[in-house]
């Protein structure tokens, strides 16, 4: 007799359906798993055998063969334990065949039969919904998977609970979606003394999802400013939260019993490899740029990253997705992130500090910042000089705005953009291009005249010209202005021409 259960195998953020076939036939006692399993899947037979023993179910002295179909698709991970156990129990007539065949299952078994949380419950729920099947997963994964409304998600704490559910002895209730609520914000913009221009640039970047580069001496507050960016960004929408959590689920980052509406903030170290940043390695896993999808990628000590790593950012910044191509895998991941980079002006860090003048001016700064290529520098919408803060300023009273006040303006600007782009693939001003950019971001006569003069005087590239228009549109949104005016263009140009003569 051959019984069937269903599970999934992961290819990027996609979950492909896998049919688990189990046959119990006469012959020498054996338990074999075929269908291109990896080591973790091959070891499932020992975990399944021990879990069944814990339920006082003895395997018959027959040949047990489990086939994972399609056989040419690599099967990786410990989540195959539960579907293999269910298919085997159905083949032994312990569970009803039809009920098991209606379910997509995933979960790792402990030796005592309890179910251990696994990665990928959210993509698995999406795949189950497309096939109109119920998802059975460990109870700890239920709150995450239940975010997919179209699928019924059952969370079981053990194989015994799942078996009693199928036999009708104890029916398990569908899992409820869980949301992780972040604690009170501990980092506020009001903590930052001075740096009004940098804080203004941070607000503009958050409102339009513009890429931003901060350059300043050590201790001027670059990392402090970036750390407070999360406090002024609007929460993820339901669709964005689902997109982001699909990637985090595959990376095993959803371990708090649900998904979060807070935007991701990733800050990789400058020694990170290309596979860690872009994605790859064993199984072509998502990298930091994909884990920062719909959020912020903060790269401190930007010139210290390997040149090859920095150059690989150029295409993802433009397209919002990355193709991780390996000999055995071609996986596409979304990576629509906001890049915030910080750097010192030179190797010693004090090029612009008159009190500690660098002895190698200007060659030191040119050599150091020269590690950032022109095409990559061209992709930063906002370039900000972060000067050192005087000791006397640290004792001044705190008149600065709080993160909540700035977040209110950012949320209002994002609301204007949501209304403007309703029903289109564009979400924020940074995504504007082509005819849509000309339609909504073209300045008035005075503003256009200024922009043309600047473009001619400083030799703006076509990309630079359009990026100034996008930033000016965001500044106008923060002012609740329907028209991009000359002051908006002037402020946008000021951020574009800062730090470098190359625009």
C-alpha positions in Angstrom: 0.0 0.0 0.0 1.3 3.5 -0.9 0.2 6.5 1.1 0.8 10.1 0.3 1.6 13.2 2.3 2.7 16.7 1.2 5.4 19.1 2.2 7.6 21.8 0.5 11.1 22.3 -0.6 12.5 25.9 -0.7 13.9 27.7 -3.8 14.6 31.2 -2.6 11.4 32.7 -1.2 9.4 30.2 -3.2 8.1 27.0 -1.7 7.7 24.1 -4.2 5.3 21.3 -3.4 6.9 17.9 -2.6 4.9 14.7 -2.6 6.0 12.3 0.2 5.1 8.7 -0.9 5.5 5.8 1.6 5.2 2.1 0.7 5.3 -0.7 3.2 6.1 -4.0 1.3 7.2 -7.5 2.1 11.0 -8.0 2.2 14.0 -7.7 4.5 13.3 -5.1 7.2 14.7 -1.7 6.0 13.8 2.0 6.1 15.1 3.9 3.1 14.5 7.5 1.9 15.0 8.3 -1.8 14.5 11.4 -3.9 17.7 13.4 -3.6 17.7 13.9 0.2 20.5 15.7 2.0 22.1 14.4 5.2 19.4 16.0 7.5 16.6 14.4 5.5 18.4 11.0 5.5 18.7 11.1 9.2 14.9 11.6 9.5 14.3 7.8 9.6 16.1 7.6 13.0 14.1 10.5 14.4 10.8 9.1 13.1 11.5 5.6 14.4 12.3 7.0 17.9 9.2 9.3 17.9 6.9 6.3 16.9 8.5 4.3 19.7 7.6 7.1 22.1 4.0 6.7 21.0 4.2 2.9 21.5 4.0 2.2 17.8 6.4 -0.5 16.6 7.5 -0.6 12.9 6.6 -3.9 11.2 9.3 -6.2 10.0 8.9 -5.1 6.4 10.6 -2.9 3.8 9.6 0.7 4.2 10.4 3.0 1.3 9.8 6.8 1.3 10.1 8.6 -2.0 10.3 12.4 -2.2 8.8 13.5 -5.5 9.9 15.2 -7.8 13.1 13.1 -7.4 15.3 15.6 -9.2 14.6 18.5 -6.8 17.2 18.7 -3.9 15.6 18.2 -0.5 17.3 20.0 2.4 16.4 20.6 6.0 14.9 18.8 8.9 11.3 19.9 8.2 10.7 16.6 6.3 10.4 14.6 9.5 6.7 15.3 10.1 5.4 14.6 6.6 7.5 11.4 6.5 6.0 10.3 9.8 2.5 11.1 8.7 2.9 9.2 5.4 4.3 6.2 7.3 1.4 6.2 9.8 -1.1 6.4 7.0 0.6 3.4 5.3 0.3 1.5 8.5 -3.4 2.3 8.7 -2.9 4.3 11.9 -4.1 7.5 10.3 -6.8 8.0 7.6 -5.2 8.3 4.1 -7.5 11.0 2.8 -7.0 13.3 5.8 -3.2 13.1 5.5 -3.3 13.7 1.8 -5.2 17.0 2.3 -2.5 18.5 4.4 0.9 20.2 3.8 3.1 19.4 6.7 6.5 20.5 7.9 8.3 20.1 11.3 11.3 18.5 12.9 10.7 15.6 15.3 12.5 15.2 18.7 13.2 11.7 19.8 10.3 11.9 22.3 7.9 12.9 19.5 7.6 16.6 20.2 7.8 19.0 17.3 10.7 21.5 17.0 10.2 24.8 15.2 11.6 25.0 11.6 12.3 27.7 9.1 10.1 28.6 6.2 6.6 28.2 7.8 5.4 31.4 6.1 6.4 30.4 2.5 5.0 27.0 3.2 1.6 28.5 4.2 1.6 30.5 0.9 2.2 27.2 -1.0 -0.5 25.4 0.9 -3.0 28.2 0.2 -2.3 28.0 -3.6 -3.0 24.2 -3.4 -6.1 24.7 -1.2 -4.6 22.5 1.5 -4.3 22.8 5.3 -0.9 23.5 6.8 0.3 21.4 9.7 3.3 22.8 11.5 4.9 22.9 15.0 2.8 25.0 17.4 5.7 27.5 17.8 5.4 28.3 14.0 1.6 28.6 13.9 1.5 32.3 14.8 3.9 33.1 11.9 2.2 30.9 9.3 -1.3 32.1 10.2 -0.6 35.4 8.6 -1.7 33.8 5.3 -5.4 34.2 5.6 -6.1 31.9 2.6 -4.7 28.9 4.4 -5.9 27.0 7.5 -3.0 26.6 9.8 -2.9 23.9 12.5 -0.2 24.0 15.1 0.7 20.8 16.9 3.1 20.4 19.9 3.9 16.8 19.2 3.4 14.0 16.7 0.9 12.5 19.1 -1.3 15.6 19.1 -1.2 15.6 15.3 -2.3 11.9 15.2 -5.1 12.5 17.6 -6.3 15.4 15.4 -6.4 13.2 12.3 -8.3 10.4 14.1 -10.8 12.9 15.6 -9.9 12.2 19.2 -8.8 15.8 19.9 -9.4 18.4 17.3 -6.8 21.2 17.2 -8.0 24.7 16.7 -6.6 26.8 13.8 -3.7 29.0 14.8 -4.1 32.7 15.2 -1.7 35.2 13.5 0.8 36.7 16.0 2.4 40.1 15.9 5.6 40.9 17.7 5.3 44.3 19.4 8.6 46.1 19.8 9.3 47.5 23.2 9.6 51.2 24.0 12.0 53.0 21.7 15.3 53.6 23.6 16.9 55.7 20.9 15.5 59.1 20.2 16.6 61.9 17.8 16.4 64.3 20.8 19.5 62.6 22.1 21.5 64.1 19.2 23.0 67.5 20.0 23.4 69.8 17.0 23.7 68.2 13.6 20.5 69.9 12.4 21.4 69.5 8.7 22.1 65.7 9.1 18.8 65.3 11.0 17.0 67.1 8.2 18.6 64.8 5.6 17.6 61.8 7.7 14.0 63.0 7.7 14.1 63.4 3.9 15.7 60.0 3.4 13.0 58.4 5.5 10.1 60.2 3.8 11.2 59.1 0.3 13.4 56.1 0.9 16.4 57.9 -0.5 19.9 56.5 -0.2 22.2 58.6 2.0 25.9 59.0 2.6 27.3 60.6 5.8 30.9 61.7 6.0 32.5 63.1 9.1 35.3 62.8 11.6 35.3 60.0 14.2 32.8 60.7 17.0 30.8 63.2 15.1 27.6 61.1 15.5 27.2 59.3 12.2 26.4 55.9 13.7 24.2 57.6 16.4 22.1 59.3 13.8 21.7 56.1 11.7 20.7 54.1 14.8 17.8 56.5 15.3 16.5 56.1 11.8 14.2 53.2 12.8 12.4 55.5 15.2 11.2 57.8 12.4 10.3 55.3 9.7 6.6 54.3 9.4 5.6 50.8 10.3 5.4 48.1 7.6 2.0 47.7 5.8 0.5 44.2 5.9 1.7 43.4 2.4 5.2 44.7 3.2 5.3 42.8 6.5 4.4 39.6 4.6 7.1 40.2 1.9 9.8 40.9 4.5 8.8 38.1 6.8 8.9 35.5 3.9 12.7 36.3 3.6 13.2 36.4 7.4 11.4 33.1 7.8 13.8 31.4 5.4 16.7 32.9 7.3 15.3 31.6 10.6 15.0 35.1 12.1 11.3 34.8 13.1 11.7 33.2 16.5 9.4 35.4 18.6 6.1 33.7 17.8 4.9 36.0 15.0 6.0 38.7 12.6 6.8 42.3 13.3 5.6 45.5 11.7 8.9 47.2 12.5 11.1 47.9 9.5 14.3 45.8 9.4 17.5 47.5 10.3 20.6 45.6 9.2 24.2 46.7 9.9 26.7 44.2 8.6 30.4 44.6 9.7 32.8 45.7 7.0 34.6 42.3 7.1 31.4 40.6 5.8 31.9 38.5 2.6 30.1 39.0 -0.7 27.9 36.0 0.0 26.9 37.5 3.4 26.0 40.8 1.8 24.5 39.8 -1.5 23.4 36.2 -0.8 24.8 32.8 -1.7 26.7 30.1 0.1 25.3 26.7 0.6 21.7 26.7 -0.7 22.0 30.3 -2.1 20.6 31.8 1.1 19.5 35.5 1.2 22.1 38.1 2.1 22.0 41.3 4.1 20.5 43.3 1.2 17.5 41.0 1.0 17.1 40.8 4.8 16.9 44.6 4.7 14.0 44.5 2.2 11.6 47.3 2.9 13.9 48.5 5.6 17.4 50.0 6.1 20.8 48.7 5.3 23.4 50.6 7.3 27.0 50.2 6.2 29.4 51.8 8.7 33.0 52.4 7.6 31.8 52.2 4.0 35.2 52.5 2.2 36.5 49.6 4.4 34.2 47.1 2.7 35.9 45.1 -0.1 35.7 46.8 -3.4 34.0 43.8 -5.0 31.3 43.9 -2.3 30.6 47.6 -2.8 30.4 47.2 -6.6 27.8 44.4 -6.3 25.4 46.9 -4.6 25.0 49.0 -7.8 22.5 46.8 -9.6 20.4 45.8 -6.6 20.1 49.5 -5.7 18.6 50.3 -9.2 16.4 47.2 -9.7 15.3 46.3 -6.2 16.1 42.6 -6.7 19.2 40.4 -6.9 19.8 37.2 -8.7 22.0 34.8 -6.8 23.5 32.6 -9.5 25.4 29.5 -8.5 26.3 26.3 -10.3 23.3 24.4 -8.8 20.9 27.3 -8.1 19.6 30.5 -9.7 17.5 32.3 -7.0 16.0 35.7 -7.3 15.4 37.6 -4.0 13.7 41.0 -3.5 16.0 43.7 -2.0 14.2 47.1 -2.1 16.2 48.7 0.8 17.3 52.2 1.8 21.1 52.3 1.9 22.6 54.5 4.6 26.4 54.6 4.5 28.9 56.3 6.9 32.5 57.0 6.3 35.5 59.0 7.7 36.8 61.8 5.3 40.2 60.1 5.2 42.2 57.2 6.6 43.2 59.1 9.8 39.7 60.5 10.0 40.5 64.2 10.7 40.9 65.7 7.2 38.3 68.4 7.8 39.1 69.0 11.5 41.2 72.3 11.7 42.3 71.3 15.2 43.9 68.0 14.0 44.9 68.8 10.5 45.9 65.8 8.5 49.5 65.8 7.3 48.6 64.3 3.9 45.9 66.7 2.8 44.4 66.4 0.2 45.9 63.1 -1.0 44.8 61.2 2.1 41.1 62.0 1.5 41.2 61.4 -2.2 42.8 58.0 -1.7 40.4 56.9 1.0 37.1 58.1 -0.5 38.4 56.9 -3.9 37.6 53.4 -2.8 34.0 54.4 -3.4 33.6 54.3 -7.2 32.0 57.1 -9.1 29.0 55.1 -10.3 28.3 53.9 -6.8 28.7 57.5 -5.4 26.3 58.6 -8.1 23.5 56.4 -6.6 23.4 58.3 -3.3 20.6 60.9 -3.4 21.7 62.6 -0.2 25.4 63.4 0.7 25.8 65.0 4.1 28.8 66.4 5.9 28.6 65.6 9.6 31.0 68.1 11.4 32.3 67.4 14.9 30.2 68.6 17.8 31.9 71.2 20.1 32.2 70.3 23.8 30.3 73.4 24.7 27.3 72.2 22.6 27.0 69.1 24.7 26.1 71.1 27.8 23.3 73.0 26.0 19.7 72.3 26.9 17.9 69.9 24.6 15.7 71.9 22.2 15.7 69.2 19.5 12.6 67.5 18.2 11.8 64.0 19.3 11.7 61.0 17.0 7.9 61.0 17.4 7.5 64.5 16.0 9.7 63.8 13.0 8.0 60.4 12.5 4.6 62.2 12.2 5.9 64.4 9.3 7.5 61.3 7.6 4.2 59.4 8.0 2.2 62.3 6.5 4.6 62.5 3.5 4.4 58.7 3.0 0.6 59.0 3.1 0.8 61.6 0.3 2.9 59.2 -1.8 0.6 56.3 -1.1 -2.3 58.3 -2.4 -0.4 59.4 -5.4 0.9 55.9 -6.4 -2.2 54.0 -5.5 -2.6 51.0 -7.8 0.8 51.4 -9.4 4.0 49.4 -8.9 5.7 52.6 -7.5 5.5 53.0 -3.7 7.7 55.9 -2.8 9.4 58.8 -4.6 12.7 57.0 -4.8 11.1 54.5 -7.2 9.9 57.2 -9.7 11.1 56.9 -13.2 10.2 57.7 -16.8 6.9 59.5 -17.6 5.7 59.2 -14.0 8.8 61.1 -12.8 8.2 63.9 -15.3 4.6 64.1 -14.4 4.8 64.4 -10.6 8.3 65.8 -10.0 8.8 68.4 -12.6 9.4 71.8 -10.8 7.7 75.0 -11.5 9.3 77.6 -13.9 11.6 79.1 -11.3 12.6 75.7 -10.0 13.2 74.3 -13.4 15.3 77.3 -14.4 17.5 76.7 -11.3 17.8 73.0 -11.9 18.9 73.5 -15.5 21.5 76.1 -14.4 22.9 73.7 -11.8 22.9 70.8 -14.2 24.8 72.9 -16.8 27.2 74.5 -14.3 28.2 71.3 -12.5 27.7 68.8 -15.2 25.0 66.6 -13.6 24.6 63.2 -15.2 21.1 62.2 -16.3 20.9 59.9 -13.2 21.9 62.8 -11.0 19.4 65.1 -12.6 16.6 62.7 -12.0 17.7 62.0 -8.5 17.6 65.7 -7.7 14.0 65.7 -9.0 13.0 62.8 -6.8 14.5 64.4 -3.7 12.9 67.7 -4.4 9.5 65.9 -4.8 10.0 64.4 -1.3 10.9 67.8 0.2 7.7 69.2 -1.4 5.7 66.3 0.2 7.2 67.1 3.6 5.9 70.7 3.0 2.5 69.3 1.9 3.0 71.2 -1.4 1.5 69.8 -4.6 4.0 71.7 -6.7 7.8 71.3 -6.6 9.1 74.9 -6.1 12.4 76.6 -6.3 13.3 76.3 -2.5 12.6 72.5 -2.7 15.0 72.2 -5.7 17.6 74.4 -4.0 17.6 72.2 -0.9 17.8 69.0 -3.0 20.7 70.3 -5.0 22.5 71.2 -1.8 22.5 67.6 -0.7 23.5 66.4 -4.2 26.6 68.6 -4.6 27.9 68.2 -1.1 31.2 66.4 -0.4 32.4 66.0 -3.9 32.8 67.8 -7.2 31.8 64.7 -9.0 28.1 64.6 -9.4 
